[in-house]
Amino acid sequence: MSFKQARKLLDIIFIAEMVFALLGLALQDTFLKTPIFIVVVGLLFSLFYVSATYLKCPHCDSGIDPRLSRQATHCPFCGEKLE
Ligand SMILES: [Zn+2]
C-alpha cells in the first residue's frame, strides 16, 4: 500500500470510527451497545495498525506523524516526495 492509499484508508477508517462512536452514544441502552463497542475498538486498532505499518516514507522508511501526514507532501526526514 502506498503512502497516499494509506492516508485515504485512514480517513475512511476515521470517519467510520466517528459514525460508530456517535451511533454507540445514541443507542446507549439497547442490545446494540456491545457489538458497536466491539466495532469501535476494532476500528481504533486498525487505525493504529495502518498508521504504524503503512504511514511511512517510501524512500527512507521513516514513520510519518499521522497528524502531519495530511499537509505533508515531502518527507520531513529525507526531503523526498511522498506518494
Ligand atoms: Zn523519507
PDB file of the backbone (N, CA, C, O) and the ligand in Angstrom, with CONECT records:
HET     ZN  A 101       1
ATOM      1  N   MET A   1       0.851  -1.191   0.000  1.00  0.00           N
ATOM      2  CA  MET A   1       0.000   0.000   0.000  1.00  0.00           C
ATOM      3  C   MET A   1       0.894   1.251   0.000  1.00  0.00           C
ATOM      4  O   MET A   1       1.848   1.343   0.772  1.00  0.00           O
ATOM      5  N   SER A   2       0.574   2.191  -0.862  1.00  0.00           N
ATOM      6  CA  SER A   2       1.376   3.412  -0.919  1.00  0.00           C
ATOM      7  C   SER A   2       0.983   4.366   0.196  1.00  0.00           C
ATOM      8  O   SER A   2      -0.022   4.170   0.880  1.00  0.00           O
ATOM      9  N   PHE A   3       1.790   5.394   0.365  1.00  0.00           N
ATOM     10  CA  PHE A   3       1.534   6.394   1.399  1.00  0.00           C
ATOM     11  C   PHE A   3       0.173   7.058   1.196  1.00  0.00           C
ATOM     12  O   PHE A   3      -0.589   7.242   2.145  1.00  0.00           O
ATOM     13  N   LYS A   4      -0.122   7.417  -0.064  1.00  0.00           N
ATOM     14  CA  LYS A   4      -1.393   8.081  -0.354  1.00  0.00           C
ATOM     15  C   LYS A   4      -2.589   7.180  -0.077  1.00  0.00           C
ATOM     16  O   LYS A   4      -3.599   7.622   0.471  1.00  0.00           O
ATOM     17  N   GLN A   5      -2.464   5.913  -0.461  1.00  0.00           N
ATOM     18  CA  GLN A   5      -3.547   4.956  -0.210  1.00  0.00           C
ATOM     19  C   GLN A   5      -3.763   4.785   1.285  1.00  0.00           C
ATOM     20  O   GLN A   5      -4.900   4.730   1.756  1.00  0.00           O
ATOM     21  N   ALA A   6      -2.654   4.699   2.036  1.00  0.00           N
ATOM     22  CA  ALA A   6      -2.758   4.545   3.483  1.00  0.00           C
ATOM     23  C   ALA A   6      -3.467   5.744   4.101  1.00  0.00           C
ATOM     24  O   ALA A   6      -4.296   5.595   4.999  1.00  0.00           O
ATOM     25  N   ARG A   7      -3.127   6.941   3.605  1.00  0.00           N
ATOM     26  CA  ARG A   7      -3.740   8.151   4.142  1.00  0.00           C
ATOM     27  C   ARG A   7      -5.245   8.169   3.852  1.00  0.00           C
ATOM     28  O   ARG A   7      -6.050   8.556   4.700  1.00  0.00           O
ATOM     29  N   LYS A   8      -5.606   7.742   2.636  1.00  0.00           N
ATOM     30  CA  LYS A   8      -7.015   7.685   2.252  1.00  0.00           C
ATOM     31  C   LYS A   8      -7.762   6.668   3.127  1.00  0.00           C
ATOM     32  O   LYS A   8      -8.859   6.931   3.619  1.00  0.00           O
ATOM     33  N   LEU A   9      -7.139   5.517   3.300  1.00  0.00           N
ATOM     34  CA  LEU A   9      -7.735   4.467   4.118  1.00  0.00           C
ATOM     35  C   LEU A   9      -7.936   4.950   5.553  1.00  0.00           C
ATOM     36  O   LEU A   9      -8.960   4.664   6.173  1.00  0.00           O
ATOM     37  N   LEU A  10      -6.948   5.686   6.078  1.00  0.00           N
ATOM     38  CA  LEU A  10      -7.052   6.206   7.441  1.00  0.00           C
ATOM     39  C   LEU A  10      -8.223   7.180   7.564  1.00  0.00           C
ATOM     40  O   LEU A  10      -8.922   7.191   8.577  1.00  0.00           O
ATOM     41  N   ASP A  11      -8.436   8.005   6.523  1.00  0.00           N
ATOM     42  CA  ASP A  11      -9.576   8.919   6.529  1.00  0.00           C
ATOM     43  C   ASP A  11     -10.881   8.142   6.617  1.00  0.00           C
ATOM     44  O   ASP A  11     -11.775   8.493   7.388  1.00  0.00           O
ATOM     45  N   ILE A  12     -10.980   7.079   5.816  1.00  0.00           N
ATOM     46  CA  ILE A  12     -12.207   6.280   5.788  1.00  0.00           C
ATOM     47  C   ILE A  12     -12.433   5.617   7.148  1.00  0.00           C
ATOM     48  O   ILE A  12     -13.540   5.643   7.686  1.00  0.00           O
ATOM     49  N   ILE A  13     -11.370   5.026   7.693  1.00  0.00           N
ATOM     50  CA  ILE A  13     -11.498   4.361   8.998  1.00  0.00           C
ATOM     51  C   ILE A  13     -11.897   5.379  10.063  1.00  0.00           C
ATOM     52  O   ILE A  13     -12.729   5.097  10.925  1.00  0.00           O
ATOM     53  N   PHE A  14     -11.289   6.574   9.991  1.00  0.00           N
ATOM     54  CA  PHE A  14     -11.562   7.596  10.994  1.00  0.00           C
ATOM     55  C   PHE A  14     -13.034   8.033  10.942  1.00  0.00           C
ATOM     56  O   PHE A  14     -13.668   8.196  11.984  1.00  0.00           O
ATOM     57  N   ILE A  15     -13.572   8.223   9.736  1.00  0.00           N
ATOM     58  CA  ILE A  15     -14.970   8.619   9.597  1.00  0.00           C
ATOM     59  C   ILE A  15     -15.887   7.510  10.114  1.00  0.00           C
ATOM     60  O   ILE A  15     -16.851   7.775  10.833  1.00  0.00           O
ATOM     61  N   ALA A  16     -15.576   6.261   9.738  1.00  0.00           N
ATOM     62  CA  ALA A  16     -16.368   5.129  10.214  1.00  0.00           C
ATOM     63  C   ALA A  16     -16.338   5.065  11.737  1.00  0.00           C
ATOM     64  O   ALA A  16     -17.349   4.802  12.387  1.00  0.00           O
ATOM     65  N   GLU A  17     -15.153   5.311  12.286  1.00  0.00           N
ATOM     66  CA  GLU A  17     -14.970   5.327  13.736  1.00  0.00           C
ATOM     67  C   GLU A  17     -15.910   6.353  14.402  1.00  0.00           C
ATOM     68  O   GLU A  17     -16.580   6.054  15.390  1.00  0.00           O
ATOM     69  N   MET A  18     -15.938   7.558  13.834  1.00  0.00           N
ATOM     70  CA  MET A  18     -16.795   8.614  14.372  1.00  0.00           C
ATOM     71  C   MET A  18     -18.276   8.234  14.275  1.00  0.00           C
ATOM     72  O   MET A  18     -19.043   8.424  15.219  1.00  0.00           O
ATOM     73  N   VAL A  19     -18.661   7.693  13.112  1.00  0.00           N
ATOM     74  CA  VAL A  19     -20.060   7.309  12.898  1.00  0.00           C
ATOM     75  C   VAL A  19     -20.480   6.267  13.932  1.00  0.00           C
ATOM     76  O   VAL A  19     -21.538   6.384  14.550  1.00  0.00           O
ATOM     77  N   PHE A  20     -19.638   5.243  14.113  1.00  0.00           N
ATOM     78  CA  PHE A  20     -19.997   4.188  15.062  1.00  0.00           C
ATOM     79  C   PHE A  20     -19.954   4.683  16.507  1.00  0.00           C
ATOM     80  O   PHE A  20     -20.758   4.252  17.335  1.00  0.00           O
ATOM     81  N   ALA A  21     -19.023   5.583  16.812  1.00  0.00           N
ATOM     82  CA  ALA A  21     -18.947   6.118  18.166  1.00  0.00           C
ATOM     83  C   ALA A  21     -20.211   6.922  18.496  1.00  0.00           C
ATOM     84  O   ALA A  21     -20.763   6.800  19.589  1.00  0.00           O
ATOM     85  N   LEU A  22     -20.663   7.744  17.538  1.00  0.00           N
ATOM     86  CA  LEU A  22     -21.885   8.522  17.744  1.00  0.00           C
ATOM     87  C   LEU A  22     -23.098   7.607  17.832  1.00  0.00           C
ATOM     88  O   LEU A  22     -23.999   7.813  18.645  1.00  0.00           O
ATOM     89  N   LEU A  23     -23.097   6.587  16.972  1.00  0.00           N
ATOM     90  CA  LEU A  23     -24.173   5.606  16.992  1.00  0.00           C
ATOM     91  C   LEU A  23     -24.236   4.919  18.359  1.00  0.00           C
ATOM     92  O   LEU A  23     -25.312   4.691  18.912  1.00  0.00           O
ATOM     93  N   GLY A  24     -23.053   4.599  18.883  1.00  0.00           N
ATOM     94  CA  GLY A  24     -22.970   3.965  20.190  1.00  0.00           C
ATOM     95  C   GLY A  24     -23.531   4.864  21.286  1.00  0.00           C
ATOM     96  O   GLY A  24     -24.188   4.393  22.215  1.00  0.00           O
ATOM     97  N   LEU A  25     -23.264   6.157  21.167  1.00  0.00           N
ATOM     98  CA  LEU A  25     -23.791   7.106  22.152  1.00  0.00           C
ATOM     99  C   LEU A  25     -25.303   7.218  22.028  1.00  0.00           C
ATOM    100  O   LEU A  25     -26.016   7.295  23.029  1.00  0.00           O
ATOM    101  N   ALA A  26     -25.786   7.228  20.780  1.00  0.00           N
ATOM    102  CA  ALA A  26     -27.217   7.391  20.548  1.00  0.00           C
ATOM    103  C   ALA A  26     -27.999   6.161  21.004  1.00  0.00           C
ATOM    104  O   ALA A  26     -29.141   6.271  21.451  1.00  0.00           O
ATOM    105  N   LEU A  27     -27.378   4.999  20.886  1.00  0.00           N
ATOM    106  CA  LEU A  27     -28.075   3.747  21.192  1.00  0.00           C
ATOM    107  C   LEU A  27     -27.588   3.137  22.503  1.00  0.00           C
ATOM    108  O   LEU A  27     -27.540   1.917  22.661  1.00  0.00           O
ATOM    109  N   GLN A  28     -27.235   3.998  23.422  1.00  0.00           N
ATOM    110  CA  GLN A  28     -26.571   3.561  24.646  1.00  0.00           C
ATOM    111  C   GLN A  28     -27.211   2.370  25.368  1.00  0.00           C
ATOM    112  O   GLN A  28     -26.510   1.457  25.804  1.00  0.00           O
ATOM    113  N   ASP A  29     -28.519   2.381  25.490  1.00  0.00           N
ATOM    114  CA  ASP A  29     -29.139   1.366  26.342  1.00  0.00           C
ATOM    115  C   ASP A  29     -29.825   0.247  25.584  1.00  0.00           C
ATOM    116  O   ASP A  29     -30.724  -0.409  26.109  1.00  0.00           O
ATOM    117  N   THR A  30     -29.406   0.032  24.365  1.00  0.00           N
ATOM    118  CA  THR A  30     -30.024  -1.042  23.605  1.00  0.00           C
ATOM    119  C   THR A  30     -29.093  -2.245  23.509  1.00  0.00           C
ATOM    120  O   THR A  30     -27.938  -2.186  23.931  1.00  0.00           O
ATOM    121  N   PHE A  31     -29.600  -3.318  22.958  1.00  0.00           N
ATOM    122  CA  PHE A  31     -28.796  -4.534  22.803  1.00  0.00           C
ATOM    123  C   PHE A  31     -27.665  -4.347  21.803  1.00  0.00           C
ATOM    124  O   PHE A  31     -26.756  -5.174  21.725  1.00  0.00           O
ATOM    125  N   LEU A  32     -27.723  -3.240  21.025  1.00  0.00           N
ATOM    126  CA  LEU A  32     -26.685  -2.999  20.013  1.00  0.00           C
ATOM    127  C   LEU A  32     -25.414  -2.415  20.610  1.00  0.00           C
ATOM    128  O   LEU A  32     -24.397  -2.296  19.927  1.00  0.00           O
ATOM    129  N   LYS A  33     -25.474  -2.056  21.873  1.00  0.00           N
ATOM    130  CA  LYS A  33     -24.350  -1.380  22.516  1.00  0.00           C
ATOM    131  C   LYS A  33     -23.055  -2.189  22.420  1.00  0.00           C
ATOM    132  O   LYS A  33     -22.010  -1.654  22.051  1.00  0.00           O
ATOM    133  N   THR A  34     -23.129  -3.464  22.751  1.00  0.00           N
ATOM    134  CA  THR A  34     -21.916  -4.285  22.766  1.00  0.00           C
ATOM    135  C   THR A  34     -21.301  -4.470  21.377  1.00  0.00           C
ATOM    136  O   THR A  34     -20.105  -4.228  21.213  1.00  0.00           O
ATOM    137  N   PRO A  35     -22.082  -4.892  20.364  1.00  0.00           N
ATOM    138  CA  PRO A  35     -21.461  -5.022  19.025  1.00  0.00           C
ATOM    139  C   PRO A  35     -20.881  -3.713  18.515  1.00  0.00           C
ATOM    140  O   PRO A  35     -19.834  -3.723  17.868  1.00  0.00           O
ATOM    141  N   ILE A  36     -21.531  -2.585  18.787  1.00  0.00           N
ATOM    142  CA  ILE A  36     -20.997  -1.297  18.337  1.00  0.00           C
ATOM    143  C   ILE A  36     -19.690  -0.996  19.050  1.00  0.00           C
ATOM    144  O   ILE A  36     -18.743  -0.497  18.442  1.00  0.00           O
ATOM    145  N   PHE A  37     -19.642  -1.297  20.329  1.00  0.00           N
ATOM    146  CA  PHE A  37     -18.419  -1.075  21.094  1.00  0.00           C
ATOM    147  C   PHE A  37     -17.264  -1.890  20.512  1.00  0.00           C
ATOM    148  O   PHE A  37     -16.141  -1.401  20.390  1.00  0.00           O
ATOM    149  N   ILE A  38     -17.560  -3.140  20.156  1.00  0.00           N
ATOM    150  CA  ILE A  38     -16.533  -4.005  19.573  1.00  0.00           C
ATOM    151  C   ILE A  38     -16.034  -3.428  18.245  1.00  0.00           C
ATOM    152  O   ILE A  38     -14.834  -3.434  17.970  1.00  0.00           O
ATOM    153  N   VAL A  39     -16.970  -2.927  17.423  1.00  0.00           N
ATOM    154  CA  VAL A  39     -16.592  -2.334  16.138  1.00  0.00           C
ATOM    155  C   VAL A  39     -15.713  -1.103  16.363  1.00  0.00           C
ATOM    156  O   VAL A  39     -14.711  -0.915  15.672  1.00  0.00           O
ATOM    157  N   VAL A  40     -16.094  -0.269  17.331  1.00  0.00           N
ATOM    158  CA  VAL A  40     -15.330   0.956  17.604  1.00  0.00           C
ATOM    159  C   VAL A  40     -13.906   0.610  18.047  1.00  0.00           C
ATOM    160  O   VAL A  40     -12.943   1.228  17.592  1.00  0.00           O
ATOM    161  N   VAL A  41     -13.777  -0.364  18.924  1.00  0.00           N
ATOM    162  CA  VAL A  41     -12.447  -0.775  19.389  1.00  0.00           C
ATOM    163  C   VAL A  41     -11.645  -1.369  18.228  1.00  0.00           C
ATOM    164  O   VAL A  41     -10.455  -1.091  18.085  1.00  0.00           O
ATOM    165  N   GLY A  42     -12.304  -2.187  17.401  1.00  0.00           N
ATOM    166  CA  GLY A  42     -11.638  -2.785  16.241  1.00  0.00           C
ATOM    167  C   GLY A  42     -11.142  -1.729  15.271  1.00  0.00           C
ATOM    168  O   GLY A  42     -10.027  -1.826  14.759  1.00  0.00           O
ATOM    169  N   LEU A  43     -11.969  -0.715  15.012  1.00  0.00           N
ATOM    170  CA  LEU A  43     -11.577   0.368  14.101  1.00  0.00           C
ATOM    171  C   LEU A  43     -10.402   1.143  14.664  1.00  0.00           C
ATOM    172  O   LEU A  43      -9.498   1.550  13.935  1.00  0.00           O
ATOM    173  N   LEU A  44     -10.429   1.341  15.983  1.00  0.00           N
ATOM    174  CA  LEU A  44      -9.349   2.066  16.643  1.00  0.00           C
ATOM    175  C   LEU A  44      -8.023   1.329  16.461  1.00  0.00           C
ATOM    176  O   LEU A  44      -6.990   1.936  16.182  1.00  0.00           O
ATOM    177  N   PHE A  45      -8.077   0.017  16.624  1.00  0.00           N
ATOM    178  CA  PHE A  45      -6.865  -0.779  16.455  1.00  0.00           C
ATOM    179  C   PHE A  45      -6.380  -0.750  15.013  1.00  0.00           C
ATOM    180  O   PHE A  45      -5.177  -0.670  14.763  1.00  0.00           O
ATOM    181  N   SER A  46      -7.321  -0.815  14.051  1.00  0.00           N
ATOM    182  CA  SER A  46      -6.886  -0.789  12.653  1.00  0.00           C
ATOM    183  C   SER A  46      -6.314   0.579  12.297  1.00  0.00           C
ATOM    184  O   SER A  46      -5.428   0.691  11.449  1.00  0.00           O
ATOM    185  N   LEU A  47      -6.830   1.614  12.952  1.00  0.00           N
ATOM    186  CA  LEU A  47      -6.288   2.969  12.760  1.00  0.00           C
ATOM    187  C   LEU A  47      -4.812   3.013  13.186  1.00  0.00           C
ATOM    188  O   LEU A  47      -3.959   3.531  12.466  1.00  0.00           O
ATOM    189  N   PHE A  48      -4.538   2.461  14.363  1.00  0.00           N
ATOM    190  CA  PHE A  48      -3.157   2.416  14.847  1.00  0.00           C
ATOM    191  C   PHE A  48      -2.302   1.534  13.949  1.00  0.00           C
ATOM    192  O   PHE A  48      -1.165   1.868  13.614  1.00  0.00           O
ATOM    193  N   TYR A  49      -2.884   0.390  13.565  1.00  0.00           N
ATOM    194  CA  TYR A  49      -2.135  -0.566  12.766  1.00  0.00           C
ATOM    195  C   TYR A  49      -1.744   0.031  11.420  1.00  0.00           C
ATOM    196  O   TYR A  49      -0.585  -0.047  11.013  1.00  0.00           O
ATOM    197  N   VAL A  50      -2.717   0.630  10.729  1.00  0.00           N
ATOM    198  CA  VAL A  50      -2.444   1.184   9.398  1.00  0.00           C
ATOM    199  C   VAL A  50      -1.450   2.334   9.494  1.00  0.00           C
ATOM    200  O   VAL A  50      -0.538   2.432   8.674  1.00  0.00           O
ATOM    201  N   SER A  51      -1.620   3.225  10.509  1.00  0.00           N
ATOM    202  CA  SER A  51      -0.682   4.349  10.584  1.00  0.00           C
ATOM    203  C   SER A  51       0.714   3.874  10.960  1.00  0.00           C
ATOM    204  O   SER A  51       1.702   4.439  10.490  1.00  0.00           O
ATOM    205  N   ALA A  52       0.814   2.857  11.790  1.00  0.00           N
ATOM    206  CA  ALA A  52       2.143   2.378  12.189  1.00  0.00           C
ATOM    207  C   ALA A  52       2.806   1.576  11.066  1.00  0.00           C
ATOM    208  O   ALA A  52       4.028   1.603  10.923  1.00  0.00           O
ATOM    209  N   THR A  53       2.008   0.871  10.278  1.00  0.00           N
ATOM    210  CA  THR A  53       2.573  -0.039   9.285  1.00  0.00           C
ATOM    211  C   THR A  53       2.803   0.629   7.930  1.00  0.00           C
ATOM    212  O   THR A  53       3.823   0.396   7.282  1.00  0.00           O
ATOM    213  N   TYR A  54       1.842   1.465   7.504  1.00  0.00           N
ATOM    214  CA  TYR A  54       1.907   1.976   6.139  1.00  0.00           C
ATOM    215  C   TYR A  54       2.199   3.461   6.033  1.00  0.00           C
ATOM    216  O   TYR A  54       2.550   3.947   4.958  1.00  0.00           O
ATOM    217  N   LEU A  55       2.055   4.201   7.151  1.00  0.00           N
ATOM    218  CA  LEU A  55       2.255   5.635   7.059  1.00  0.00           C
ATOM    219  C   LEU A  55       3.728   5.964   7.232  1.00  0.00           C
ATOM    220  O   LEU A  55       4.148   6.511   8.251  1.00  0.00           O
ATOM    221  N   LYS A  56       4.500   5.616   6.210  1.00  0.00           N
ATOM    222  CA  LYS A  56       5.921   5.939   6.294  1.00  0.00           C
ATOM    223  C   LYS A  56       6.450   6.309   4.930  1.00  0.00           C
ATOM    224  O   LYS A  56       5.842   6.025   3.898  1.00  0.00           O
ATOM    225  N   CYS A  57       7.603   6.951   4.957  1.00  0.00           N
ATOM    226  CA  CYS A  57       8.220   7.424   3.728  1.00  0.00           C
ATOM    227  C   CYS A  57       8.615   6.243   2.847  1.00  0.00           C
ATOM    228  O   CYS A  57       9.267   5.311   3.318  1.00  0.00           O
ATOM    229  N   PRO A  58       8.221   6.276   1.558  1.00  0.00           N
ATOM    230  CA  PRO A  58       8.587   5.171   0.664  1.00  0.00           C
ATOM    231  C   PRO A  58      10.074   5.165   0.318  1.00  0.00           C
ATOM    232  O   PRO A  58      10.583   4.186  -0.226  1.00  0.00           O
ATOM    233  N   HIS A  59      10.769   6.259   0.634  1.00  0.00           N
ATOM    234  CA  HIS A  59      12.177   6.350   0.256  1.00  0.00           C
ATOM    235  C   HIS A  59      13.108   5.967   1.401  1.00  0.00           C
ATOM    236  O   HIS A  59      14.043   5.191   1.203  1.00  0.00           O
ATOM    237  N   CYS A  60      12.861   6.505   2.605  1.00  0.00           N
ATOM    238  CA  CYS A  60      13.790   6.244   3.702  1.00  0.00           C
ATOM    239  C   CYS A  60      13.155   5.426   4.824  1.00  0.00           C
ATOM    240  O   CYS A  60      13.811   5.091   5.811  1.00  0.00           O
ATOM    241  N   ASP A  61      11.834   5.102   4.655  1.00  0.00           N
ATOM    242  CA  ASP A  61      11.159   4.228   5.614  1.00  0.00           C
ATOM    243  C   ASP A  61      10.904   4.878   6.974  1.00  0.00           C
ATOM    244  O   ASP A  61      10.551   4.183   7.927  1.00  0.00           O
ATOM    245  N   SER A  62      11.076   6.203   7.081  1.00  0.00           N
ATOM    246  CA  SER A  62      10.795   6.866   8.345  1.00  0.00           C
ATOM    247  C   SER A  62       9.294   6.959   8.557  1.00  0.00           C
ATOM    248  O   SER A  62       8.545   7.224   7.616  1.00  0.00           O
ATOM    249  N   GLY A  63       8.856   6.742   9.784  1.00  0.00           N
ATOM    250  CA  GLY A  63       7.444   6.875  10.098  1.00  0.00           C
ATOM    251  C   GLY A  63       7.026   8.332  10.064  1.00  0.00           C
ATOM    252  O   GLY A  63       7.721   9.188  10.610  1.00  0.00           O
ATOM    253  N   ILE A  64       5.891   8.627   9.424  1.00  0.00           N
ATOM    254  CA  ILE A  64       5.393   9.997   9.353  1.00  0.00           C
ATOM    255  C   ILE A  64       4.306  10.161  10.415  1.00  0.00           C
ATOM    256  O   ILE A  64       3.412   9.323  10.531  1.00  0.00           O
ATOM    257  N   ASP A  65       4.387  11.222  11.170  1.00  0.00           N
ATOM    258  CA  ASP A  65       3.373  11.518  12.185  1.00  0.00           C
ATOM    259  C   ASP A  65       2.004  11.638  11.521  1.00  0.00           C
ATOM    260  O   ASP A  65       1.828  12.472  10.633  1.00  0.00           O
ATOM    261  N   PRO A  66       1.019  10.815  11.936  1.00  0.00           N
ATOM    262  CA  PRO A  66      -0.305  10.866  11.297  1.00  0.00           C
ATOM    263  C   PRO A  66      -0.938  12.253  11.354  1.00  0.00           C
ATOM    264  O   PRO A  66      -1.726  12.607  10.478  1.00  0.00           O
ATOM    265  N   ARG A  67      -0.603  13.041  12.376  1.00  0.00           N
ATOM    266  CA  ARG A  67      -1.177  14.383  12.488  1.00  0.00           C
ATOM    267  C   ARG A  67      -0.600  15.325  11.443  1.00  0.00           C
ATOM    268  O   ARG A  67      -1.246  16.296  11.049  1.00  0.00           O
ATOM    269  N   LEU A  68       0.626  15.034  10.991  1.00  0.00           N
ATOM    270  CA  LEU A  68       1.268  15.878   9.989  1.00  0.00           C
ATOM    271  C   LEU A  68       1.011  15.371   8.572  1.00  0.00           C
ATOM    272  O   LEU A  68       1.183  16.100   7.595  1.00  0.00           O
ATOM    273  N   SER A  69       0.595  14.109   8.478  1.00  0.00           N
ATOM    274  CA  SER A  69       0.575  13.454   7.169  1.00  0.00           C
ATOM    275  C   SER A  69      -0.381  14.109   6.180  1.00  0.00           C
ATOM    276  O   SER A  69      -0.188  13.995   4.970  1.00  0.00           O
ATOM    277  N   ARG A  70      -1.416  14.796   6.679  1.00  0.00           N
ATOM    278  CA  ARG A  70      -2.379  15.399   5.760  1.00  0.00           C
ATOM    279  C   ARG A  70      -1.757  16.535   4.938  1.00  0.00           C
ATOM    280  O   ARG A  70      -2.011  16.649   3.739  1.00  0.00           O
ATOM    281  N   GLN A  71      -0.948  17.368   5.585  1.00  0.00           N
ATOM    282  CA  GLN A  71      -0.356  18.500   4.893  1.00  0.00           C
ATOM    283  C   GLN A  71       0.955  18.133   4.215  1.00  0.00           C
ATOM    284  O   GLN A  71       1.371  18.770   3.247  1.00  0.00           O
ATOM    285  N   ALA A  72       1.599  17.097   4.738  1.00  0.00           N
ATOM    286  CA  ALA A  72       2.938  16.776   4.258  1.00  0.00           C
ATOM    287  C   ALA A  72       2.924  16.318   2.804  1.00  0.00           C
ATOM    288  O   ALA A  72       2.174  15.413   2.437  1.00  0.00           O
ATOM    289  N   THR A  73       3.749  16.943   1.988  1.00  0.00           N
ATOM    290  CA  THR A  73       3.907  16.498   0.607  1.00  0.00           C
ATOM    291  C   THR A  73       5.292  15.899   0.415  1.00  0.00           C
ATOM    292  O   THR A  73       5.534  15.137  -0.521  1.00  0.00           O
ATOM    293  N   HIS A  74       6.194  16.258   1.321  1.00  0.00           N
ATOM    294  CA  HIS A  74       7.546  15.731   1.258  1.00  0.00           C
ATOM    295  C   HIS A  74       7.942  15.163   2.614  1.00  0.00           C
ATOM    296  O   HIS A  74       7.475  15.626   3.655  1.00  0.00           O
ATOM    297  N   CYS A  75       8.795  14.171   2.587  1.00  0.00           N
ATOM    298  CA  CYS A  75       9.257  13.536   3.817  1.00  0.00           C
ATOM    299  C   CYS A  75      10.058  14.535   4.653  1.00  0.00           C
ATOM    300  O   CYS A  75      10.973  15.171   4.130  1.00  0.00           O
ATOM    301  N   PRO A  76       9.734  14.687   5.946  1.00  0.00           N
ATOM    302  CA  PRO A  76      10.483  15.623   6.792  1.00  0.00           C
ATOM    303  C   PRO A  76      11.895  15.117   7.107  1.00  0.00           C
ATOM    304  O   PRO A  76      12.718  15.866   7.633  1.00  0.00           O
ATOM    305  N   PHE A  77      12.175  13.860   6.791  1.00  0.00           N
ATOM    306  CA  PHE A  77      13.487  13.297   7.126  1.00  0.00           C
ATOM    307  C   PHE A  77      14.451  13.322   5.955  1.00  0.00           C
ATOM    308  O   PHE A  77      15.597  13.748   6.095  1.00  0.00           O
ATOM    309  N   CYS A  78      13.985  12.864   4.796  1.00  0.00           N
ATOM    310  CA  CYS A  78      14.906  12.800   3.653  1.00  0.00           C
ATOM    311  C   CYS A  78      14.558  13.804   2.572  1.00  0.00           C
ATOM    312  O   CYS A  78      15.332  13.989   1.633  1.00  0.00           O
ATOM    313  N   GLY A  79      13.383  14.471   2.688  1.00  0.00           N
ATOM    314  CA  GLY A  79      13.028  15.507   1.727  1.00  0.00           C
ATOM    315  C   GLY A  79      12.448  14.994   0.424  1.00  0.00           C
ATOM    316  O   GLY A  79      12.134  15.786  -0.465  1.00  0.00           O
ATOM    317  N   GLU A  80      12.299  13.674   0.293  1.00  0.00           N
ATOM    318  CA  GLU A  80      11.736  13.119  -0.935  1.00  0.00           C
ATOM    319  C   GLU A  80      10.215  13.314  -0.960  1.00  0.00           C
ATOM    320  O   GLU A  80       9.579  13.505   0.077  1.00  0.00           O
ATOM    321  N   LYS A  81       9.659  13.262  -2.158  1.00  0.00           N
ATOM    322  CA  LYS A  81       8.222  13.443  -2.315  1.00  0.00           C
ATOM    323  C   LYS A  81       7.463  12.227  -1.765  1.00  0.00           C
ATOM    324  O   LYS A  81       7.854  11.081  -1.989  1.00  0.00           O
ATOM    325  N   LEU A  82       6.381  12.501  -1.049  1.00  0.00           N
ATOM    326  CA  LEU A  82       5.553  11.423  -0.521  1.00  0.00           C
ATOM    327  C   LEU A  82       4.433  11.109  -1.500  1.00  0.00           C
ATOM    328  O   LEU A  82       3.666  11.997  -1.872  1.00  0.00           O
ATOM    329  N   GLU A  83       4.335   9.870  -1.914  1.00  0.00           N
ATOM    330  CA  GLU A  83       3.210   9.499  -2.791  1.00  0.00           C
ATOM    331  C   GLU A  83       2.869   8.034  -2.654  1.00  0.00           C
ATOM    332  O   GLU A  83       1.951   7.550  -3.315  1.00  0.00           O
TER     333      GLU A  83
HETATM  334 ZN    ZN A 101      11.976   9.940   3.697  1.00  0.00          ZN2+
END
